[in-house]
């Protein structure tokens, strides 16, 4: 491919020292000490919570407004300096790693909740607002924001990686809960992607084009998000099974019966053992479903009773119910601690978190085949997941200094993703592509990937927006 025809991803390279000096000289009068080349801050912004090797940016800035972000991006375009949007660094596929150097744009200071409209059940927030911050602010309104990826992620980061989490089975992913956004484009233009109307047939859906784009098409600087009413009653439960197949079949049955579950989470026997050791619980060390029901007192009671019957028919036992707030918090803390508990099984090692998602009818077969593969590979890999929507994870512990273990992990991960794609699924249900899964994009999307690359070329012809990610 000639340089004239090269795609932005192939053209990206580290900026020259002269370009960086010129950029900083242009931005310092505007940002003052909010732009820095300090080694410690650069290092902090060169990694996330992923397995992938860190790479620090050349500089970091902290804008306070959409206009400042626009000025920053326009200057980066002028000087051909890569731009890497940064939220709170909780991404899991290397989305914030500065592979080509450049300027990390930290949006954490843009953390204002601009407006809450209870009558419309929506809110306008800046990208640095975290989900916990928003829900704390909403306590007096009787509303809540539903997307819960586990980490206290920022709203802009969740939209950029198309996050989901434990509530997805009932309330949807971030994709379903963003009405519109303000985005700074690669040339510095400020674009509104839609309105607060609950539906529209007016033109291309720019909102959902930007959701999941991982900062490769622009920087999100404002979001209008949907809110949901707090349920009158909430009940949570755990139920253990003798094997994973029984647990997954119970999930499938609950969906086919139309039980409006709020959460359906699975942890296998090894994950339960890890949580017991890590957090001091005494759950049965068997494949276990974590369940939650939302609604009126009567509907929650009916849902729970129906699910109990289904689970019993499929071998469920060791039921434990939690209706009081502190009991439910403890139950879900066990689920949220699972990744850290898995890491504690092999202290000092590094960990790869997998993230496939398959059609629900293929889930049991895919999990069983995966667990057989884990056993044959002799990997330590607890399994957990949001099985209500077909998404599950393995937290795989590996000695990075062992060539054999690295090769075993790479082969296992490749088979896992190929298994998911063969079942009509995806290489990533919620973590995104980042630097880790670019190699699978062609296999998953075919010619659709070429269309994505064409969109990237059209919107970011200089290739400065988070280069090397996704496309």
Order of alpha helices (4+ residues) and beta strands (2+ residues): alpha-alpha-beta-alpha-beta-alpha-beta-beta-beta-beta-alpha-beta-alpha-alpha-beta-beta-alpha-beta-beta-beta-alpha-beta-alpha-beta-alpha-beta-alpha-alpha-beta-beta-alpha-beta-beta-alpha-alpha-alpha
